[in-house]
């Protein structure tokens, strides 16, 4: 179905861009496309597809979060509650450890 819609959209774009009938034919096609897009049935279908896409995105995100450990935690939680990116000693989270002088 996706390929059919892509083909139809491509065919329509090619026809409009390649039409040799002039500006009048272009305006007719443009007006027909505008009326089609603004029709309630097309808008309802577009809304349904958008809702379905949002649902798929949410489901996919939830599946990824449940399969990857630590993915649901935010940076603040990973740093022990410090949202500045500094570790417990006040240094940056990605800084190298301090070298201790020999005893």
Residue pairs with C-beta under 8 A, 6 or more apart in sequence:
12 29
12 33
15 29
16 26
16 29
16 30
19 25
19 26
19 29
36 42
37 43
64 71
65 71
65 72
70 78
75 83
75 85
76 82
76 83
79 85
79 86
79 87
79 93
80 87
80 88
82 88
85 92
85 93
86 92
86 93
87 93
87 95
91 98
